[in-house]
């Protein structure tokens, strides 16, 4: 349940319906704590559709809110929509926090007080605070009162020599302000005493025949006098378009249960390498999980901050949307699973980890999977307070399967509801098209679009290049040979080397001279006016400026990471721009480049590789799952 407050301030003439329409149209981007505030940005509709943003989630939420029946908004009846998730009994809906309470109030004779029963809410729940009205829903003991300088119509505690201690909830002893809109005067000499708990209550209208329609009208009329603060929880909830899966977050916050998948779950640690390698592992495990008809528990991404002795875990939905993946298989965020389902589905004492065979560790004589030995294995599982109660060796089974018979017969969901793997399967040719379901979150898209807008750059004028020239990759390329694939080189050599291209050092780790020559050739051919450089090592910025900027009158830029942004997050800004640029040149064996290339295939954009003639390459977007 959300425990935040709604504080109503200022005034406006808008109705309740118009207000939420304006929220949908004008709500600013609100980011969660620890993330830099982002300015509003308009992503062109052409690219919105390409990246799955046909309509922002905030619009969908506001539209659904407007369509709620009056009964639902007032909390007087239940929603009978069978397509909703299971709703626990007596759980308040999040949108009812904007409606009057659902508990009736009666006078001493047992008569229903009608609409006035809603003015002070029910007997339980935190409720929300309306300025000067107390809480609409909530315990009466928490009912706030304005005093003096907090009064809507007074500046200080003293007005014309009389002590003013509030108007809409007045407790002042000599409240002489006749202009006050008093809902409850408790003062001894209050002149405008309406219904309330204080003395001098002369309001005999109990509104016993108040209808739902008139009550809704009164609500609209009152809300027209107020304005929601942009930093309150409802604004935050309606505008959560960054890295969160909006639908699951909203369902969670209104108390809806997650339904248990009787077919079981698959959990894994993406503990091999940085993002490019982790993305490769995702493709393999998605294919495996779908074949088993289980639900994939989406783990956190693992990042390795500079000068840090341990790894950090980043929620999956900070960088990518969850809903597109649900079009292909059943998924749940790992944090949601551990909070809402783990104790029921995967209780402590029955948590087993799966590995192919016993693992060897010179520093540990224990025989088993050793799932938590070292970094990032230990920090990853410990982040979710997971300790394993036993090891399961699944040899001679393999991940690359066509049917689920062998796995499901040996490891049934009743005995093993969660298959938790210490390491995931790798990708193969058949799982490559799954990459199209990885759609960047609005949080990442907006940062990248802000950067492009700041430099007044259109992707249609952009040549983006990726330089995989770190020292680690230079050493790795010494192990490459011409007779086999290396890392992600299948994207340019073919999975069976059928393209007839040999992996040379000029392809794996091209020289600076070759990089400059191929970039210049592409600029001459494409007539593009902006060069964007993404690199994990030397950006060669000065050399590009010296050799190309004045000669071809082009702008040369790179993304400069803010001090409060992680290196891993900045890398996704590079990937997004590499994906949408008009042309791109990337590294053949690099898994980081492979992710950008697959994004470009989905967008039907051609991609070049360092040291390879583009005529020998084909896009992979037409391969069917």
TIGUGU-234208 format. One record per residue (C-alpha): residue number from 1; residue in one letter; y, z, x. Coordinates in steps of 0.05 Angstrom, whole numbers. Example, Ala and Ser with C-alpha at 12.3 -4.5 7.8 and 13.67 -1.06 7.14 Angstrom:
2
<r 1 A <-90 156 246>>
<r 2 S <-21 143 273>>
REM end
This chain:
625
<r 1 X <0 0 0>>
<r 2 X <69 -17 26>>
<r 3 X <111 45 33>>
<r 4 X <178 12 47>>
<r 5 X <239 18 3>>
<r 6 X <283 -31 -33>>
<r 7 X <356 -12 -28>>
<r 8 X <402 -48 -75>>
<r 9 X <474 -59 -54>>
<r 10 X <535 -99 -70>>
<r 11 X <540 -141 -134>>
<r 12 X <525 -210 -159>>
<r 13 X <520 -247 -225>>
<r 14 X <453 -278 -212>>
<r 15 X <395 -266 -258>>
<r 16 X <328 -240 -233>>
<r 17 X <296 -309 -237>>
<r 18 X <353 -343 -201>>
<r 19 X <351 -288 -148>>
<r 20 X <280 -302 -127>>
<r 21 X <294 -377 -128>>
<r 22 X <351 -364 -80>>
<r 23 X <306 -320 -38>>
<r 24 X <258 -378 -31>>
<r 25 X <314 -426 -12>>
<r 26 X <358 -383 32>>
<r 27 X <316 -327 59>>
<r 28 X <327 -321 134>>
<r 29 X <269 -322 182>>
<r 30 X <247 -249 192>>
<r 31 X <202 -236 250>>
<r 32 X <161 -173 261>>
<r 33 X <176 -120 313>>
<r 34 X <170 -136 387>>
<r 35 X <183 -210 374>>
<r 36 X <250 -241 390>>
<r 37 X <292 -257 329>>
<r 38 X <292 -331 314>>
<r 39 X <348 -370 282>>
<r 40 X <335 -413 220>>
<r 41 X <313 -483 237>>
<r 42 X <298 -543 193>>
<r 43 X <235 -579 214>>
<r 44 X <239 -652 191>>
<r 45 X <194 -666 132>>
<r 46 X <157 -720 170>>
<r 47 X <132 -669 221>>
<r 48 X <122 -615 169>>
<r 49 X <70 -658 135>>
<r 50 X <38 -676 201>>
<r 51 X <29 -603 218>>
<r 52 X <5 -582 150>>
<r 53 X <71 -553 125>>
<r 54 X <77 -591 60>>
<r 55 X <112 -532 28>>
<r 56 X <131 -465 61>>
<r 57 X <91 -405 39>>
<r 58 X <154 -370 17>>
<r 59 X <164 -424 -36>>
<r 60 X <93 -416 -61>>
<r 61 X <101 -341 -66>>
<r 62 X <168 -346 -102>>
<r 63 X <140 -398 -150>>
<r 64 X <80 -354 -166>>
<r 65 X <126 -295 -177>>
<r 66 X <169 -333 -226>>
<r 67 X <108 -354 -266>>
<r 68 X <83 -283 -276>>
<r 69 X <82 -263 -349>>
<r 70 X <129 -209 -373>>
<r 71 X <71 -163 -384>>
<r 72 X <48 -172 -313>>
<r 73 X <118 -161 -285>>
<r 74 X <125 -97 -326>>
<r 75 X <56 -73 -309>>
<r 76 X <36 -67 -382>>
<r 77 X <-27 -109 -378>>
<r 78 X <-76 -134 -326>>
<r 79 X <-81 -203 -297>>
<r 80 X <-143 -238 -324>>
<r 81 X <-144 -294 -273>>
<r 82 X <-216 -296 -250>>
<r 83 X <-197 -333 -187>>
<r 84 X <-163 -273 -157>>
<r 85 X <-199 -227 -109>>
<r 86 X <-228 -162 -136>>
<r 87 X <-173 -112 -153>>
<r 88 X <-188 -39 -147>>
<r 89 X <-173 3 -209>>
<r 90 X <-106 38 -214>>
<r 91 X <-78 3 -152>>
<r 92 X <-4 -17 -162>>
<r 93 X <13 -90 -152>>
<r 94 X <66 -104 -101>>
<r 95 X <109 -142 -149>>
<r 96 X <108 -85 -199>>
<r 97 X <151 -48 -151>>
<r 98 X <208 -90 -177>>
<r 99 X <189 -74 -249>>
<r 100 X <196 -10 -288>>
<r 101 X <139 40 -284>>
<r 102 X <77 35 -326>>
<r 103 X <72 108 -347>>
<r 104 X <102 128 -413>>
<r 105 X <148 187 -424>>
<r 106 X <150 227 -487>>
<r 107 X <197 278 -517>>
<r 108 X <178 348 -536>>
<r 109 X <153 323 -604>>
<r 110 X <106 273 -572>>
<r 111 X <149 213 -590>>
<r 112 X <150 152 -545>>
<r 113 X <218 148 -512>>
<r 114 X <215 71 -510>>
<r 115 X <252 34 -456>>
<r 116 X <285 97 -430>>
<r 117 X <217 121 -407>>
<r 118 X <220 69 -353>>
<r 119 X <287 91 -325>>
<r 120 X <257 146 -283>>
<r 121 X <188 118 -273>>
<r 122 X <120 150 -275>>
<r 123 X <94 213 -245>>
<r 124 X <63 184 -183>>
<r 125 X <76 132 -128>>
<r 126 X <132 126 -79>>
<r 127 X <170 75 -122>>
<r 128 X <233 38 -103>>
<r 129 X <304 62 -102>>
<r 130 X <358 27 -143>>
<r 131 X <427 46 -123>>
<r 132 X <453 100 -169>>
<r 133 X <392 97 -213>>
<r 134 X <343 141 -176>>
<r 135 X <274 113 -169>>
<r 136 X <247 64 -220>>
<r 137 X <176 84 -202>>
<r 138 X <164 149 -167>>
<r 139 X <157 223 -169>>
<r 140 X <218 257 -200>>
<r 141 X <223 307 -144>>
<r 142 X <242 249 -98>>
<r 143 X <296 224 -144>>
<r 144 X <358 211 -101>>
<r 145 X <429 228 -120>>
<r 146 X <494 201 -91>>
<r 147 X <545 251 -67>>
<r 148 X <617 238 -53>>
<r 149 X <625 183 -1>>
<r 150 X <558 154 -24>>
<r 151 X <586 145 -94>>
<r 152 X <595 72 -116>>
<r 153 X <664 85 -144>>
<r 154 X <692 137 -96>>
<r 155 X <712 135 -23>>
<r 156 X <709 209 -8>>
<r 157 X <685 273 -39>>
<r 158 X <753 286 -69>>
<r 159 X <787 241 -120>>
<r 160 X <853 264 -150>>
<r 161 X <836 335 -131>>
<r 162 X <770 335 -169>>
<r 163 X <703 340 -135>>
<r 164 X <664 277 -146>>
<r 165 X <591 284 -128>>
<r 166 X <562 220 -156>>
<r 167 X <569 176 -217>>
<r 168 X <504 142 -236>>
<r 169 X <466 206 -220>>
<r 170 X <522 256 -222>>
<r 171 X <512 329 -208>>
<r 172 X <586 344 -196>>
<r 173 X <615 402 -234>>
<r 174 X <681 368 -252>>
<r 175 X <666 294 -256>>
<r 176 X <730 266 -287>>
<r 177 X <722 193 -269>>
<r 178 X <718 158 -337>>
<r 179 X <702 92 -305>>
<r 180 X <634 115 -280>>
<r 181 X <572 81 -305>>
<r 182 X <535 146 -314>>
<r 183 X <461 146 -325>>
<r 184 X <450 220 -315>>
<r 185 X <506 271 -310>>
<r 186 X <482 339 -291>>
<r 187 X <552 368 -282>>
<r 188 X <577 420 -329>>
<r 189 X <638 380 -348>>
<r 190 X <611 309 -342>>
<r 191 X <649 265 -393>>
<r 192 X <603 205 -392>>
<r 193 X <536 239 -401>>
<r 194 X <482 192 -422>>
<r 195 X <407 205 -424>>
<r 196 X <386 248 -366>>
<r 197 X <362 316 -345>>
<r 198 X <431 346 -340>>
<r 199 X <471 382 -393>>
<r 200 X <518 349 -444>>
<r 201 X <465 297 -460>>
<r 202 X <493 264 -523>>
<r 203 X <451 201 -521>>
<r 204 X <407 202 -584>>
<r 205 X <384 130 -578>>
<r 206 X <312 133 -556>>
<r 207 X <301 58 -564>>
<r 208 X <235 69 -598>>
<r 209 X <232 -3 -621>>
<r 210 X <247 -34 -554>>
<r 211 X <210 -100 -545>>
<r 212 X <184 -131 -482>>
<r 213 X <234 -187 -489>>
<r 214 X <294 -142 -495>>
<r 215 X <269 -99 -438>>
<r 216 X <263 -160 -394>>
<r 217 X <333 -180 -413>>
<r 218 X <358 -111 -394>>
<r 219 X <322 -116 -328>>
<r 220 X <354 -184 -314>>
<r 221 X <422 -157 -333>>
<r 222 X <416 -97 -287>>
<r 223 X <388 -137 -230>>
<r 224 X <447 -185 -238>>
<r 225 X <492 -128 -216>>
<r 226 X <454 -117 -151>>
<r 227 X <434 -154 -88>>
<r 228 X <372 -144 -47>>
<r 229 X <382 -126 25>>
<r 230 X <355 -180 71>>
<r 231 X <320 -129 115>>
<r 232 X <279 -95 61>>
<r 233 X <205 -103 53>>
<r 234 X <204 -155 -2>>
<r 235 X <248 -202 38>>
<r 236 X <202 -190 97>>
<r 237 X <140 -202 56>>
<r 238 X <166 -266 23>>
<r 239 X <189 -297 88>>
<r 240 X <128 -283 132>>
<r 241 X <118 -354 157>>
<r 242 X <109 -340 231>>
<r 243 X <41 -326 261>>
<r 244 X <13 -288 200>>
<r 245 X <-36 -313 149>>
<r 246 X <10 -300 90>>
<r 247 X <-41 -301 35>>
<r 248 X <-89 -251 67>>
<r 249 X <-31 -205 86>>
<r 250 X <-3 -205 15>>
<r 251 X <-71 -194 -16>>
<r 252 X <-82 -137 32>>
<r 253 X <-15 -105 18>>
<r 254 X <-25 -105 -58>>
<r 255 X <-91 -69 -51>>
<r 256 X <-140 -126 -62>>
<r 257 X <-209 -119 -33>>
<r 258 X <-242 -167 15>>
<r 259 X <-308 -192 -13>>
<r 260 X <-368 -182 33>>
<r 261 X <-403 -246 54>>
<r 262 X <-477 -234 40>>
<r 263 X <-494 -289 91>>
<r 264 X <-465 -248 147>>
<r 265 X <-413 -256 201>>
<r 266 X <-405 -284 272>>
<r 267 X <-362 -247 322>>
<r 268 X <-349 -266 395>>
<r 269 X <-306 -251 454>>
<r 270 X <-266 -311 480>>
<r 271 X <-273 -282 549>>
<r 272 X <-278 -344 592>>
<r 273 X <-213 -368 623>>
<r 274 X <-144 -377 594>>
<r 275 X <-122 -412 530>>
<r 276 X <-150 -481 545>>
<r 277 X <-220 -454 558>>
<r 278 X <-215 -406 499>>
<r 279 X <-197 -464 453>>
<r 280 X <-258 -502 477>>
<r 281 X <-302 -442 461>>
<r 282 X <-272 -438 391>>
<r 283 X <-295 -509 375>>
<r 284 X <-367 -492 394>>
<r 285 X <-370 -426 357>>
<r 286 X <-338 -456 294>>
<r 287 X <-391 -510 291>>
<r 288 X <-446 -458 303>>
<r 289 X <-420 -410 250>>
<r 290 X <-412 -464 197>>
<r 291 X <-484 -487 208>>
<r 292 X <-508 -415 197>>
<r 293 X <-464 -410 134>>
<r 294 X <-435 -345 159>>
<r 295 X <-363 -323 162>>
<r 296 X <-328 -330 229>>
<r 297 X <-289 -268 251>>
<r 298 X <-228 -298 285>>
<r 299 X <-217 -258 350>>
<r 300 X <-152 -245 385>>
<r 301 X <-131 -293 440>>
<r 302 X <-135 -263 509>>
<r 303 X <-77 -269 557>>
<r 304 X <-69 -247 629>>
<r 305 X <3 -224 643>>
<r 306 X <29 -231 713>>
<r 307 X <26 -168 755>>
<r 308 X <-18 -135 703>>
<r 309 X <-85 -103 720>>
<r 310 X <-113 -116 651>>
<r 311 X <-112 -169 597>>
<r 312 X <-75 -167 530>>
<r 313 X <-100 -187 461>>
<r 314 X <-57 -231 417>>
<r 315 X <-74 -239 342>>
<r 316 X <-102 -307 326>>
<r 317 X <-51 -320 272>>
<r 318 X <9 -309 317>>
<r 319 X <-2 -378 346>>
<r 320 X <-43 -414 292>>
<r 321 X <-48 -417 217>>
<r 322 X <-111 -391 185>>
<r 323 X <-110 -430 120>>
<r 324 X <-126 -498 151>>
<r 325 X <-189 -469 182>>
<r 326 X <-211 -444 114>>
<r 327 X <-216 -517 93>>
<r 328 X <-275 -523 141>>
<r 329 X <-310 -456 141>>
<r 330 X <-305 -383 120>>
<r 331 X <-261 -342 165>>
<r 332 X <-229 -273 169>>
<r 333 X <-182 -244 220>>
<r 334 X <-216 -195 266>>
<r 335 X <-165 -140 253>>
<r 336 X <-175 -148 178>>
<r 337 X <-251 -145 186>>
<r 338 X <-249 -82 228>>
<r 339 X <-201 -47 180>>
<r 340 X <-230 -67 113>>
<r 341 X <-303 -86 123>>
<r 342 X <-332 -61 188>>
<r 343 X <-350 9 165>>
<r 344 X <-387 -19 106>>
<r 345 X <-418 -81 136>>
<r 346 X <-425 -62 209>>
<r 347 X <-425 14 214>>
<r 348 X <-427 52 279>>
<r 349 X <-498 63 302>>
<r 350 X <-519 -7 281>>
<r 351 X <-473 -49 324>>
<r 352 X <-513 -96 368>>
<r 353 X <-488 -146 419>>
<r 354 X <-523 -213 430>>
<r 355 X <-533 -248 496>>
<r 356 X <-582 -300 522>>
<r 357 X <-614 -256 575>>
<r 358 X <-601 -194 617>>
<r 359 X <-538 -197 659>>
<r 360 X <-537 -182 733>>
<r 361 X <-483 -137 761>>
<r 362 X <-486 -112 833>>
<r 363 X <-443 -52 814>>
<r 364 X <-485 -32 754>>
<r 365 X <-560 -24 753>>
<r 366 X <-564 -19 678>>
<r 367 X <-605 -74 646>>
<r 368 X <-574 -108 586>>
<r 369 X <-517 -153 562>>
<r 370 X <-464 -109 595>>
<r 371 X <-416 -135 543>>
<r 372 X <-359 -88 564>>
<r 373 X <-365 -94 639>>
<r 374 X <-301 -117 672>>
<r 375 X <-237 -150 649>>
<r 376 X <-227 -181 598>>
<r 377 X <-293 -159 566>>
<r 378 X <-279 -85 566>>
<r 379 X <-206 -88 542>>
<r 380 X <-224 -138 488>>
<r 381 X <-278 -97 453>>
<r 382 X <-241 -31 466>>
<r 383 X <-180 -59 432>>
<r 384 X <-219 -54 367>>
<r 385 X <-255 10 386>>
<r 386 X <-322 -26 388>>
<r 387 X <-380 5 426>>
<r 388 X <-448 -27 422>>
<r 389 X <-511 12 404>>
<r 390 X <-560 -38 432>>
<r 391 X <-572 -107 463>>
<r 392 X <-607 -167 432>>
<r 393 X <-631 -224 476>>
<r 394 X <-634 -288 435>>
<r 395 X <-671 -333 484>>
<r 396 X <-702 -384 476>>
<r 397 X <-653 -402 420>>
<r 398 X <-591 -443 434>>
<r 399 X <-523 -451 403>>
<r 400 X <-526 -526 396>>
<r 401 X <-563 -531 330>>
<r 402 X <-568 -579 272>>
<r 403 X <-601 -532 222>>
<r 404 X <-598 -456 213>>
<r 405 X <-673 -445 204>>
<r 406 X <-689 -417 273>>
<r 407 X <-630 -369 275>>
<r 408 X <-632 -345 203>>
<r 409 X <-707 -333 204>>
<r 410 X <-704 -292 267>>
<r 411 X <-638 -257 255>>
<r 412 X <-629 -249 180>>
<r 413 X <-563 -226 152>>
<r 414 X <-596 -165 120>>
<r 415 X <-619 -138 186>>
<r 416 X <-563 -167 229>>
<r 417 X <-502 -174 184>>
<r 418 X <-459 -188 246>>
<r 419 X <-479 -231 304>>
<r 420 X <-432 -206 359>>
<r 421 X <-437 -249 421>>
<r 422 X <-414 -226 489>>
<r 423 X <-397 -299 504>>
<r 424 X <-389 -358 457>>
<r 425 X <-421 -427 460>>
<r 426 X <-386 -485 494>>
<r 427 X <-361 -546 458>>
<r 428 X <-397 -613 452>>
<r 429 X <-380 -682 430>>
<r 430 X <-395 -668 357>>
<r 431 X <-349 -608 352>>
<r 432 X <-287 -643 381>>
<r 433 X <-259 -665 312>>
<r 434 X <-255 -592 291>>
<r 435 X <-192 -589 334>>
<r 436 X <-154 -620 276>>
<r 437 X <-158 -554 238>>
<r 438 X <-117 -518 292>>
<r 439 X <-46 -522 263>>
<r 440 X <9 -484 299>>
<r 441 X <41 -427 262>>
<r 442 X <112 -433 236>>
<r 443 X <130 -381 288>>
<r 444 X <112 -428 345>>
<r 445 X <138 -490 311>>
<r 446 X <206 -460 297>>
<r 447 X <215 -437 368>>
<r 448 X <198 -506 394>>
<r 449 X <242 -540 343>>
<r 450 X <299 -493 360>>
<r 451 X <293 -512 432>>
<r 452 X <294 -587 416>>
<r 453 X <352 -579 369>>
<r 454 X <391 -539 421>>
<r 455 X <385 -597 469>>
<r 456 X <395 -649 413>>
<r 457 X <328 -681 426>>
<r 458 X <286 -721 378>>
<r 459 X <211 -727 393>>
<r 460 X <217 -802 384>>
<r 461 X <259 -805 448>>
<r 462 X <213 -759 487>>
<r 463 X <164 -771 543>>
<r 464 X <125 -706 556>>
<r 465 X <83 -695 618>>
<r 466 X <34 -639 637>>
<r 467 X <27 -623 711>>
<r 468 X <-36 -582 725>>
<r 469 X <-17 -567 796>>
<r 470 X <-29 -493 807>>
<r 471 X <-64 -470 870>>
<r 472 X <-126 -450 830>>
<r 473 X <-134 -520 803>>
<r 474 X <-124 -552 870>>
<r 475 X <-183 -512 897>>
<r 476 X <-224 -526 835>>
<r 477 X <-216 -601 843>>
<r 478 X <-251 -599 910>>
<r 479 X <-315 -586 871>>
<r 480 X <-308 -647 826>>
<r 481 X <-354 -707 838>>
<r 482 X <-360 -777 811>>
<r 483 X <-428 -768 779>>
<r 484 X <-414 -714 728>>
<r 485 X <-361 -687 682>>
<r 486 X <-316 -631 705>>
<r 487 X <-283 -582 656>>
<r 488 X <-254 -626 601>>
<r 489 X <-260 -693 638>>
<r 490 X <-305 -720 583>>
<r 491 X <-241 -736 544>>
<r 492 X <-226 -791 593>>
<r 493 X <-293 -806 627>>
<r 494 X <-337 -803 565>>
<r 495 X <-390 -750 551>>
<r 496 X <-442 -794 584>>
<r 497 X <-393 -825 633>>
<r 498 X <-397 -887 589>>
<r 499 X <-325 -907 602>>
<r 500 X <-341 -926 674>>
<r 501 X <-285 -884 703>>
<r 502 X <-300 -844 766>>
<r 503 X <-268 -776 774>>
<r 504 X <-227 -780 837>>
<r 505 X <-178 -731 867>>
<r 506 X <-120 -776 844>>
<r 507 X <-144 -762 773>>
<r 508 X <-160 -689 781>>
<r 509 X <-102 -668 826>>
<r 510 X <-54 -727 834>>
<r 511 X <-3 -727 891>>
<r 512 X <71 -719 877>>
<r 513 X <84 -791 897>>
<r 514 X <33 -817 847>>
<r 515 X <62 -772 793>>
<r 516 X <132 -800 805>>
<r 517 X <108 -872 806>>
<r 518 X <67 -866 741>>
<r 519 X <124 -829 706>>
<r 520 X <174 -882 727>>
<r 521 X <128 -937 703>>
<r 522 X <121 -904 635>>
<r 523 X <197 -896 628>>
<r 524 X <207 -970 644>>
<r 525 X <154 -989 593>>
<r 526 X <173 -943 536>>
<r 527 X <249 -941 545>>
<r 528 X <248 -867 528>>
<r 529 X <310 -826 545>>
<r 530 X <284 -755 554>>
<r 531 X <232 -729 602>>
<r 532 X <200 -662 585>>
<r 533 X <160 -627 640>>
<r 534 X <106 -576 626>>
<r 535 X <72 -546 687>>
<r 536 X <32 -485 708>>
<r 537 X <57 -492 780>>
<r 538 X <112 -535 810>>
<r 539 X <153 -572 758>>
<r 540 X <180 -620 811>>
<r 541 X <245 -616 774>>
<r 542 X <291 -633 833>>
<r 543 X <248 -693 852>>
<r 544 X <249 -721 781>>
<r 545 X <324 -713 778>>
<r 546 X <334 -746 845>>
<r 547 X <288 -806 832>>
<r 548 X <295 -819 758>>
<r 549 X <355 -786 724>>
<r 550 X <412 -829 748>>
<r 551 X <370 -891 758>>
<r 552 X <348 -893 685>>
<r 553 X <402 -850 654>>
<r 554 X <352 -801 625>>
<r 555 X <355 -727 609>>
<r 556 X <304 -683 645>>
<r 557 X <287 -616 614>>
<r 558 X <236 -560 615>>
<r 559 X <226 -498 573>>
<r 560 X <256 -436 605>>
<r 561 X <219 -375 581>>
<r 562 X <262 -316 557>>
<r 563 X <250 -251 594>>
<r 564 X <220 -218 533>>
<r 565 X <171 -274 519>>
<r 566 X <101 -275 548>>
<r 567 X <77 -331 593>>
<r 568 X <21 -345 543>>
<r 569 X <68 -354 485>>
<r 570 X <114 -399 526>>
<r 571 X <53 -442 542>>
<r 572 X <45 -456 468>>
<r 573 X <116 -481 464>>
<r 574 X <97 -531 518>>
<r 575 X <34 -551 480>>
<r 576 X <71 -562 415>>
<r 577 X <122 -607 449>>
<r 578 X <67 -644 486>>
<r 579 X <34 -655 419>>
<r 580 X <94 -685 381>>
<r 581 X <127 -726 437>>
<r 582 X <129 -801 429>>
<r 583 X <89 -811 494>>
<r 584 X <52 -763 539>>
<r 585 X <17 -762 606>>
<r 586 X <-33 -706 617>>
<r 587 X <-88 -684 664>>
<r 588 X <-158 -710 653>>
<r 589 X <-202 -649 671>>
<r 590 X <-152 -597 644>>
<r 591 X <-174 -561 581>>
<r 592 X <-100 -545 568>>
<r 593 X <-85 -620 569>>
<r 594 X <-147 -632 526>>
<r 595 X <-118 -588 471>>
<r 596 X <-53 -627 471>>
<r 597 X <-91 -693 472>>
<r 598 X <-131 -674 411>>
<r 599 X <-69 -654 374>>
<r 600 X <-39 -722 391>>
<r 601 X <-103 -757 368>>
<r 602 X <-95 -723 300>>
<r 603 X <-23 -747 297>>
<r 604 X <-46 -816 319>>
<r 605 X <-4 -816 382>>
<r 606 X <-29 -849 446>>
<r 607 X <-40 -808 509>>
<r 608 X <-42 -828 582>>
<r 609 X <-77 -791 639>>
<r 610 X <-55 -785 711>>
<r 611 X <-89 -837 754>>
<r 612 X <-123 -875 697>>
<r 613 X <-107 -942 665>>
<r 614 X <-92 -927 592>>
<r 615 X <-127 -991 568>>
<r 616 X <-194 -958 583>>
<r 617 X <-180 -899 536>>
<r 618 X <-188 -891 461>>
<r 619 X <-166 -837 414>>
<r 620 X <-218 -792 382>>
<r 621 X <-186 -779 315>>
<r 622 X <-233 -825 277>>
<r 623 X <-296 -787 296>>
<r 624 X <-324 -756 233>>
<r 625 X <-350 -685 229>>
REM end
